[in-house]
Amino acid sequence: MSASSGSNGARQQVFVLVGGTGDLAMRMLWPSLAMLDQEGFLSDNLRIISVAREDCGTEVCVDRIGNAVTSRFGEWTTPEALSRFRKRIVHVALDAAHDDWGSKLKAELGDPDTLDIVFFLSVSPSLFKPICEHIEKAGLNKAPNRVIIEKPIGRDLATSKVINDSVAHAFAEDRTFRIDHYLGKETVQNLIALRFGNMVFEPLWNSQSIDHIQITIAETVGVADRLGYYDEYGAIRDMLQNHLLQLLCLLAMEPPSALTSDALRDEKVKVLRSLKAITAENVLTNTARGQYGPGFADGHPVAGYEAEKGSPSNTETFVAIKAEIANWRWAGTPIYMRTGKCLPSRTTEIVIQFKPLPHSIFGPEAQANRLLIRLQPEEDISLTLMNKAPGLTSEGVHLQPLDLSLSLIKAFDDSKDGKPPRRRIAYERLILDALNGNNAQFVRRDEVEAAWTWVDGIIKAWHDKDMKPQKYPAGTFGPVSAFSLIERDNGRMWND
C-alpha cells in the first residue's frame, strides 16, 4: 500500500513517539494527539507507544502527559476524553545505543504484519540512523509503516544527504514524512485556497502587478536553552532554509495540476530551483547578517548573545535576504525575507505589495493596494483598498485606505459557552495527515536538497567575503544593513 492511500483498515494503527518524554513532545505533540482524540479523529483501537531512554514507567509518563495536555488546553479538554486518551498510552524505556532497541519494541507492539505503524522521531537527527537501523532489523519498516522526521535535516547539503540516505535505507520516499510545522498552520494551508480558489487574484499574481513581497518571521525571545544548538546553526539554517523558503514556495509556485502530493511538491521544487544564486559578487547588497547585543526585548533586559554564550561568536541571530525568482511569472520582483531573535514583536506575516496606479486622478493620496497575510500572533488576511473618505468637501474627492478583513477567527468563530475559539497546534493537522497516509504537506527530499543548495551558496559567499554579523540592540528590527536591502529599491519594510 502506498502512503497516499491512507491507513489499512484491516491493520491496527499504532503511533510510536520516539522521544516521548522530550520538550517538543510535551509542549506540542502530546497535546496535539489528545485533541485529535477528543475530536474523534483517532481510530478507536489506535495504540500510542511512548519511547525514550528515561525509565519512568507508564504511570508516571502518562501523568506527565496529562499535565502537559491540561496545561496547554485545560479549558477545552473534557475529563472523559482525557481519561480515554491516557488509556491509549504505554511507555517503553529504550536506548538507541543498545542493540536490543528494535527487538524490545517489537515485543511490545506484537506481530508487525497486523499493524499500521507511524513512527515519529522527535529526537536529535544524529539518532535517525541508529533508530532506523533498529526498526529495519526488527522488520518494523515494511509497508504501510512510515516515519516522520523533524528538522533540522542536516546543516548543509552534504549532511542532509547523509541523514536522508540513512532514513531511505529503511523507508521508501513515499513513506518518509519530513515535517515542517509551518505547513500545518491554518493560514499557510489557506494560501493554496486563496491563490487557486479565487479567480480575482490569479491575473494579478505576477511581476506585472506585484511590486515586491515581504516575508517576516520575528521572535521576541533569545536563544534561551537552545544556545548549544543555535550557535552551530544560526538563523539562516534554523529558520530561513525551511520555514521561510516553504512560505515562499507556496506564494510563488505555479498552479499544480491537482491537489495530489506530488503535483503540489513538484511546483514547490521548481520555485527553489529558480531562485537566483547569491554569490560573493552580490552577497553584500542582497543579504544582511545580525547578532543581538545588549538591549530590552520580550519585556526584560537582554545582555546580548555573546554575553549569554560567554565567548565571542560569529553566529547570526538575524538574517535578511533579497531574493529573486528567475522565471516568467516573477522575474524582476524582489522578495525580502527576514527572521531573527530578540526583535520588537513576535509575528509571522507576508506582505504582497502591489504596484501603484500608472496614473492617479486622485493625486498622491492614492496608495498602492496591499495584501497582508498574518500567521501569528493571530491568523488574519486583509486587503488594503482605497476608499472615498466619508463626508462633504469643497476640494474634490478625498481617499483613505480601508482594510477588507478576511479574519479566520471572526469568519469561523466556533466559540462555545463563552469560551474563545481554540487555536489549533499546527502539528494536529500534520499528525492526522500522517496517520491517514497523506504526505502532501510534508517536505520531499528534492525540496530539502534544493533549499540547501541555495542556502549553502549564501553561506559560502559570507565566508568568501568574511561577512560577519553586525550587532543590533535587542528589541530592534535588526542591523542597519537589513533596512538597506529594501531602501535601495525605494521601499520600506512593512512594520518598521
C-alpha positions as CSV (number, residue, x, y, z in Angstrom):
1,M,0.0,0.0,0.0
2,S,1.3,3.4,-0.9
3,A,1.4,6.1,1.8
4,S,-1.1,8.3,-0.2
5,S,-3.8,5.7,0.0
6,G,-4.2,6.1,3.8
7,S,-4.2,3.6,6.6
8,N,-5.2,0.0,6.1
9,G,-8.4,-0.7,7.9
10,A,-7.5,-4.4,8.4
11,R,-4.5,-3.4,10.5
12,Q,-4.4,-1.9,13.9
13,Q,-2.9,1.6,13.9
14,V,0.0,2.3,16.2
15,F,1.6,5.7,16.8
16,V,5.1,5.3,18.1
17,L,6.5,8.6,19.5
18,V,10.3,8.2,19.9
19,G,11.4,11.0,22.3
20,G,8.1,10.8,24.1
21,T,9.4,12.5,27.3
22,G,11.2,15.3,25.5
23,D,10.3,19.0,25.4
24,L,8.7,19.1,21.9
25,A,6.6,16.0,22.8
26,M,5.3,17.6,26.0
27,R,4.7,21.1,24.5
28,M,3.3,20.2,21.1
29,L,2.9,16.5,20.2
30,W,1.0,15.1,23.2
31,P,-1.5,18.0,23.3
32,S,-2.0,17.6,19.6
33,L,-2.7,13.9,19.9
34,A,-5.0,14.4,22.8
35,M,-7.2,17.0,21.0
36,L,-7.3,14.8,17.9
37,D,-8.6,12.0,20.2
38,Q,-11.1,14.3,21.8
39,E,-12.5,15.5,18.5
40,G,-12.9,11.9,17.2
41,F,-10.0,11.9,14.6
42,L,-8.2,8.9,16.1
43,S,-9.4,5.4,15.4
44,D,-11.0,3.7,18.4
45,N,-8.3,1.0,18.5
46,L,-5.3,3.3,18.0
47,R,-2.4,2.5,20.4
48,I,0.2,5.1,21.3
49,I,3.7,4.0,22.4
50,S,6.0,6.5,24.1
51,V,9.6,5.6,23.6
52,A,12.5,7.3,25.5
53,R,15.7,6.5,27.4
54,E,14.1,7.6,30.6
55,D,12.8,4.6,32.6
56,C,10.0,6.4,34.3
57,G,7.3,3.8,33.8
58,T,3.9,4.2,32.1
59,E,2.0,5.6,35.1
60,V,4.5,8.4,35.7
61,C,4.8,9.1,31.9
62,V,1.0,9.3,31.5
63,D,0.7,11.6,34.4
64,R,3.2,14.0,32.9
65,I,1.4,13.8,29.5
66,G,-1.9,14.5,31.2
67,N,-0.4,17.6,33.0
68,A,1.1,18.8,29.7
69,V,-2.3,18.5,27.9
70,T,-4.3,20.3,30.6
71,S,-1.6,23.0,30.9
72,R,-2.0,23.7,27.1
73,F,-5.7,23.1,26.6
74,G,-7.2,22.9,30.1
75,E,-10.3,24.9,29.4
76,W,-11.0,22.9,26.2
77,T,-10.4,19.4,27.5
78,T,-13.0,17.1,29.0
79,P,-12.2,14.6,31.7
80,E,-13.8,11.8,29.8
81,A,-11.7,12.4,26.7
82,L,-8.5,12.9,28.6
83,S,-9.1,9.7,30.5
84,R,-9.7,7.8,27.3
85,F,-6.6,9.3,25.8
86,R,-4.4,8.3,28.8
87,K,-5.5,4.7,28.4
88,R,-4.1,4.5,24.9
89,I,-0.6,5.2,26.0
90,V,2.2,2.8,27.0
91,H,5.7,4.0,27.8
92,V,8.7,1.9,26.9
93,A,12.2,2.7,28.1
94,L,14.7,2.1,25.2
95,D,18.2,3.4,24.5
96,A,19.1,3.7,20.8
97,A,22.7,2.9,21.7
98,H,21.7,-0.7,22.6
99,D,21.3,-3.5,20.0
100,D,18.0,-4.7,21.6
101,W,16.1,-1.5,20.9
102,G,14.1,-2.9,17.9
103,S,13.5,-6.3,19.4
104,K,12.2,-4.9,22.7
105,L,9.9,-2.5,20.8
106,K,8.7,-5.4,18.6
107,A,7.8,-7.4,21.7
108,E,5.7,-4.6,22.9
109,L,4.0,-4.0,19.5
110,G,3.2,-7.6,18.6
111,D,3.0,-9.1,15.1
112,P,4.1,-6.3,12.7
113,D,2.1,-7.9,9.9
114,T,-1.1,-6.9,11.7
115,L,-0.1,-3.3,12.3
116,D,-0.1,0.0,10.6
117,I,2.7,1.9,12.4
118,V,3.6,5.6,12.3
119,F,7.0,6.4,13.8
120,F,7.5,10.0,14.9
121,L,11.2,10.6,15.6
122,S,11.2,13.5,17.9
123,V,14.9,13.2,18.6
124,S,18.2,14.6,17.5
125,P,18.9,13.9,13.8
126,S,22.1,12.1,15.0
127,L,19.8,9.4,16.2
128,F,17.8,8.9,13.0
129,K,20.3,6.5,11.5
130,P,20.6,4.1,14.5
131,I,16.9,4.2,15.2
132,C,16.0,3.4,11.6
133,E,18.6,0.6,11.6
134,H,16.9,-0.8,14.7
135,I,13.4,-0.5,13.1
136,E,14.6,-2.2,9.9
137,K,16.5,-5.0,11.7
138,A,13.3,-5.8,13.7
139,G,11.2,-5.9,10.5
140,L,9.1,-2.9,11.6
141,N,9.8,-0.8,8.4
142,K,7.7,-2.8,5.9
143,A,4.8,-1.0,4.1
144,P,2.5,0.5,5.1
145,N,4.6,1.6,8.1
146,R,6.0,5.1,7.7
147,V,8.3,7.6,9.6
148,I,8.0,11.2,10.5
149,I,11.3,13.1,11.0
150,E,11.8,16.5,12.5
151,K,14.1,19.3,11.2
152,P,16.9,20.1,11.1
153,I,17.7,17.6,8.4
154,G,21.4,18.4,8.2
155,R,23.2,21.7,8.5
156,D,24.2,21.8,4.8
157,L,23.6,19.8,1.6
158,A,26.2,17.2,2.4
159,T,25.0,16.4,5.9
160,S,21.4,16.5,4.7
161,K,22.2,13.8,2.1
162,V,23.8,11.6,4.8
163,I,20.7,11.8,7.0
164,N,18.3,11.3,4.1
165,D,20.3,8.3,2.9
166,S,20.2,6.7,6.4
167,V,16.4,7.1,6.6
168,A,15.9,6.0,3.0
169,H,17.6,2.7,3.7
170,A,14.7,1.7,5.9
171,F,11.8,3.7,4.5
172,A,10.9,4.5,0.9
173,E,10.4,8.1,-0.1
174,D,6.6,7.9,-0.2
175,R,6.7,6.6,3.4
176,T,9.1,9.3,4.7
177,F,7.4,12.3,6.1
178,R,9.7,15.3,6.7
179,I,7.8,17.6,8.9
180,D,7.9,21.4,8.8
181,H,5.2,22.5,11.3
182,Y,4.7,25.8,9.5
183,L,2.9,23.8,6.7
184,G,0.3,22.7,9.3
185,K,-0.7,26.3,10.2
186,E,-4.2,27.1,9.1
187,T,-3.3,30.4,7.3
188,V,-0.4,28.7,5.5
189,Q,-2.7,26.0,4.2
190,N,-5.2,28.7,3.2
191,L,-2.6,30.2,0.9
192,I,-3.4,27.5,-1.6
193,A,-7.1,28.2,-1.3
194,L,-6.6,31.9,-1.5
195,R,-4.4,31.7,-4.7
196,F,-6.0,28.9,-6.6
197,G,-9.6,29.1,-5.4
198,N,-10.2,32.7,-6.3
199,M,-10.0,34.0,-9.9
200,V,-9.7,37.6,-8.7
201,F,-6.0,37.0,-7.6
202,E,-4.5,34.8,-10.3
203,P,-4.4,37.5,-13.1
204,L,-2.6,39.8,-10.7
205,W,-0.2,37.3,-9.1
206,N,2.9,38.2,-11.2
207,S,5.6,40.7,-11.7
208,Q,3.4,42.9,-13.8
209,S,1.1,43.7,-10.8
210,I,3.2,43.0,-7.7
211,D,5.9,45.4,-6.8
212,H,7.5,43.2,-4.2
213,I,6.9,40.6,-1.5
214,Q,7.9,40.6,2.2
215,I,8.1,37.6,4.4
216,T,8.9,38.1,8.1
217,I,9.3,35.6,11.0
218,A,10.1,37.7,14.1
219,E,10.7,36.4,17.6
220,T,11.0,38.5,20.7
221,V,12.9,35.8,22.7
222,G,16.6,35.0,22.5
223,V,18.1,31.6,22.2
224,A,17.5,30.6,25.8
225,D,18.4,26.9,26.5
226,R,18.9,26.2,22.7
227,L,22.2,28.1,22.7
228,G,24.3,25.0,22.0
229,Y,22.2,24.0,19.0
230,Y,21.7,27.6,17.8
231,D,25.4,28.5,17.9
232,E,26.1,25.7,15.4
233,Y,23.1,26.5,13.1
234,G,22.3,30.2,13.3
235,A,19.2,31.9,11.8
236,I,19.8,31.0,8.2
237,R,19.9,27.3,8.9
238,D,17.4,27.3,11.7
239,M,14.6,29.3,10.1
240,L,15.3,30.5,6.5
241,Q,16.3,27.2,5.0
242,N,13.0,25.7,5.9
243,H,10.1,27.9,7.2
244,L,10.8,31.0,5.1
245,L,11.5,29.1,1.9
246,Q,8.4,26.9,2.4
247,L,6.3,30.0,2.7
248,L,8.0,31.4,-0.4
249,C,7.3,28.3,-2.4
250,L,3.5,28.4,-1.6
251,L,3.4,32.1,-2.6
252,A,5.3,31.8,-5.8
253,M,4.6,28.3,-7.2
254,E,2.6,27.8,-10.4
255,P,-0.9,26.2,-10.2
256,P,-0.5,22.5,-9.6
257,S,-2.3,20.1,-11.9
258,A,-4.2,18.7,-8.9
259,L,-4.1,18.7,-5.1
260,T,-2.1,15.5,-5.0
261,S,1.1,15.4,-3.0
262,D,3.5,15.0,-6.0
263,A,1.7,17.7,-8.0
264,L,2.0,20.2,-5.2
265,R,5.6,19.4,-4.3
266,D,6.7,19.4,-8.0
267,E,5.7,23.0,-8.2
268,K,7.5,23.9,-5.0
269,V,10.7,22.4,-6.2
270,K,10.6,24.4,-9.4
271,V,10.5,27.6,-7.3
272,L,13.5,26.6,-5.3
273,R,15.5,25.7,-8.4
274,S,14.6,29.0,-10.0
275,L,16.0,31.2,-7.2
276,K,18.8,33.3,-8.4
277,A,22.1,32.4,-6.8
278,I,23.6,34.7,-4.2
279,T,27.4,34.7,-4.6
280,A,30.4,36.7,-3.4
281,E,29.7,39.2,-6.1
282,N,26.3,40.2,-4.8
283,V,26.1,39.0,-1.2
284,L,26.9,42.3,0.3
285,T,23.9,44.0,-1.4
286,N,21.5,41.1,-1.2
287,T,21.9,39.9,2.4
288,A,22.3,41.1,5.9
289,R,23.6,39.2,9.0
290,G,23.0,40.4,12.5
291,Q,23.5,39.3,16.1
292,Y,21.6,40.8,19.0
293,G,23.6,42.8,21.6
294,P,22.5,44.4,24.9
295,G,19.0,45.8,24.9
296,F,15.5,45.3,26.0
297,A,13.2,42.6,24.5
298,D,10.3,40.5,25.4
299,G,9.7,42.6,28.5
300,H,13.1,42.3,30.1
301,P,16.7,43.4,29.7
302,V,18.9,41.3,27.4
303,A,22.7,41.0,28.0
304,G,23.4,40.1,24.3
305,Y,24.2,36.9,22.5
306,E,27.9,36.8,23.2
307,A,27.4,37.6,26.9
308,E,24.9,34.7,27.1
309,K,27.3,32.4,25.4
310,G,30.2,33.6,27.4
311,S,32.6,33.9,24.5
312,P,32.8,35.6,21.0
313,S,30.7,34.1,18.3
314,N,30.1,34.7,14.5
315,T,26.7,33.1,14.6
316,E,23.9,35.2,13.2
317,T,20.7,35.6,15.2
318,F,19.2,37.7,12.4
319,V,19.2,37.2,8.7
320,A,17.6,39.2,5.8
321,I,17.7,38.2,2.2
322,K,16.7,40.0,-1.0
323,A,15.8,37.1,-3.4
324,E,14.6,36.9,-6.9
325,I,12.9,34.1,-8.8
326,A,14.2,33.7,-12.4
327,N,11.1,32.7,-14.2
328,W,8.5,34.3,-16.4
329,R,6.0,35.0,-13.6
330,W,8.4,36.6,-11.1
331,A,11.4,38.0,-13.0
332,G,12.3,41.4,-11.6
333,T,10.1,41.1,-8.5
334,P,12.2,41.4,-5.3
335,I,11.3,39.1,-2.4
336,Y,12.5,40.3,1.0
337,M,12.8,37.6,3.7
338,R,13.9,38.2,7.3
339,T,13.9,36.4,10.6
340,G,15.6,37.0,13.9
341,K,15.7,36.7,17.7
342,C,15.1,39.5,20.2
343,L,13.1,41.6,17.8
344,P,10.4,44.1,18.9
345,S,7.4,41.9,18.2
346,R,6.5,38.2,17.8
347,T,5.0,38.0,14.4
348,T,4.9,35.9,11.2
349,E,3.5,37.8,8.2
350,I,3.5,38.1,4.5
351,V,3.1,41.3,2.6
352,I,2.1,41.3,-1.0
353,Q,2.8,44.9,-2.1
354,F,1.0,45.7,-5.4
355,K,2.3,48.3,-7.8
356,P,1.0,51.9,-7.7
357,L,-1.5,53.2,-10.2
358,P,0.1,54.0,-13.5
359,H,-1.7,57.4,-13.3
360,S,-3.7,58.6,-10.3
361,I,-6.5,61.1,-10.9
362,F,-6.7,61.5,-7.1
363,G,-3.2,62.8,-6.5
364,P,-0.6,61.4,-4.2
365,E,-3.1,60.2,-1.5
366,A,-4.0,57.2,-3.7
367,Q,-1.9,54.4,-2.1
368,A,-1.0,51.1,-3.7
369,N,-3.0,48.1,-2.7
370,R,-1.5,45.7,-0.2
371,L,-2.4,42.1,0.8
372,L,-1.3,41.3,4.4
373,I,-1.3,37.7,5.4
374,R,-0.6,37.3,9.2
375,L,0.1,33.8,10.6
376,Q,0.8,34.9,14.2
377,P,0.1,36.1,16.8
378,E,-3.4,36.0,15.3
379,E,-4.3,34.5,11.9
380,D,-5.7,37.1,9.6
381,I,-5.8,38.1,6.0
382,S,-6.5,41.7,5.0
383,L,-6.6,43.6,1.7
384,T,-6.0,47.3,1.7
385,L,-8.2,49.1,-0.8
386,M,-8.6,52.8,-1.4
387,N,-12.0,54.2,-0.4
388,K,-13.6,57.6,-0.6
389,A,-13.4,59.4,2.7
390,P,-17.0,60.0,4.0
391,G,-18.4,63.5,4.2
392,L,-18.6,66.6,2.2
393,T,-15.6,68.5,0.9
394,S,-15.1,71.5,-1.4
395,E,-11.8,70.2,-2.6
396,G,-12.8,67.2,-4.7
397,V,-12.7,63.5,-3.7
398,H,-10.5,62.5,-0.8
399,L,-9.4,58.9,-0.4
400,Q,-8.5,56.9,2.6
401,P,-7.1,53.3,2.9
402,L,-9.7,50.7,4.1
403,D,-8.8,47.2,5.1
404,L,-11.0,44.4,3.9
405,S,-10.5,41.7,6.6
406,L,-10.7,38.0,6.0
407,S,-10.1,37.1,9.6
408,L,-10.3,33.4,10.0
409,I,-11.1,33.7,13.7
410,K,-14.1,36.0,13.1
411,A,-15.3,34.2,10.0
412,F,-15.2,30.8,11.5
413,D,-16.0,31.6,15.2
414,D,-16.6,28.2,16.9
415,S,-16.6,29.6,20.4
416,K,-18.9,27.8,22.8
417,D,-20.2,28.6,26.3
418,G,-18.4,31.9,26.3
419,K,-15.0,30.3,25.7
420,P,-12.8,31.8,23.0
421,P,-12.2,29.6,19.9
422,R,-9.4,27.1,20.4
423,R,-6.3,27.8,18.3
424,R,-5.1,24.6,16.9
425,I,-1.5,23.4,17.1
426,A,0.0,23.1,13.6
427,Y,1.1,19.5,14.5
428,E,-2.5,18.4,14.8
429,R,-3.1,18.7,11.1
430,L,0.2,17.1,10.2
431,I,-0.1,14.2,12.6
432,L,-3.6,13.5,11.3
433,D,-2.3,13.6,7.7
434,A,0.5,11.1,8.6
435,L,-2.0,8.8,10.2
436,N,-4.1,8.9,7.0
437,G,-1.0,8.4,4.8
438,N,-1.3,11.9,3.2
439,N,2.1,13.4,2.6
440,A,1.1,16.5,0.6
441,Q,2.0,18.9,3.4
442,F,5.4,17.2,4.1
443,V,8.7,18.1,2.5
444,R,10.1,15.8,-0.2
445,R,13.8,15.0,-0.4
446,D,14.4,17.0,-3.5
447,E,12.8,20.1,-1.8
448,V,15.2,19.8,1.1
449,E,18.2,19.4,-1.1
450,A,17.2,22.3,-3.5
451,A,16.8,24.6,-0.5
452,W,20.2,23.6,0.9
453,T,21.8,24.1,-2.4
454,W,20.7,27.8,-2.5
455,V,21.4,28.4,1.2
456,D,24.9,26.8,1.0
457,G,25.7,29.3,-1.7
458,I,24.8,32.2,0.6
459,I,26.9,30.8,3.5
460,K,29.8,30.2,1.2
461,A,29.6,33.8,-0.1
462,W,29.5,35.1,3.5
463,H,32.7,33.1,4.2
464,D,34.4,34.3,0.9
465,K,33.7,37.9,1.8
466,D,34.4,37.5,5.5
467,M,30.9,38.9,6.2
468,K,30.5,38.8,9.9
469,P,27.2,39.6,11.8
470,Q,26.6,43.2,12.6
471,K,25.4,43.9,16.2
472,Y,21.9,45.2,16.7
473,P,20.3,46.2,20.0
474,A,17.9,43.6,21.4
475,G,14.4,44.9,20.8
476,T,15.1,46.4,17.4
477,F,14.4,45.0,13.9
478,G,18.0,44.0,13.1
479,P,21.1,45.8,11.9
480,V,21.1,48.9,9.6
481,S,22.2,46.8,6.7
482,A,18.9,45.0,6.8
483,F,17.0,48.2,6.1
484,S,19.2,49.0,3.2
485,L,18.1,45.9,1.2
486,I,14.7,47.4,0.5
487,E,15.6,51.1,0.8
488,R,17.9,50.8,-2.2
489,D,14.7,49.9,-4.1
490,N,12.9,52.9,-2.6
491,G,10.7,50.8,-0.3
492,R,10.4,50.1,3.3
493,M,9.7,47.0,5.5
494,W,6.0,46.9,6.4
495,N,6.1,47.0,10.3
496,D,9.3,49.1,10.9
